[in-house]
């Protein structure tokens, strides 16, 4: 079961990177998310192009990583999720307690 969850996590991470790259490609007017035939003009377009290249690099890098890397990332994501939940619970408790009273 652990291996199955790890593989699903890996596929989700790769899909998220791929989707983000496709969104950037769409913002540039490029349907495939690849480099357009002519270079984009303007600072915004150049930044989007550079972001697309970085996402491509991350996608390739993530695809080449051994399962241990994704296991580590998944465990860290669980820790972050747990801490966020604890923080939200503390905020809700403080909200329910009302404003601090002045002496």
Buried (B, 14 or more C-beta within 10 A) or exposed (E): EEEEEBEEBBEEBBEEBBEBBBBBBEBBEBEEBEBBEEEBEEEEBEEBBEBBEEBBEBBEEBEEEEEEEBBEBBEEEEEEEEEEEEEEEEEEEEEEEEEEEEE
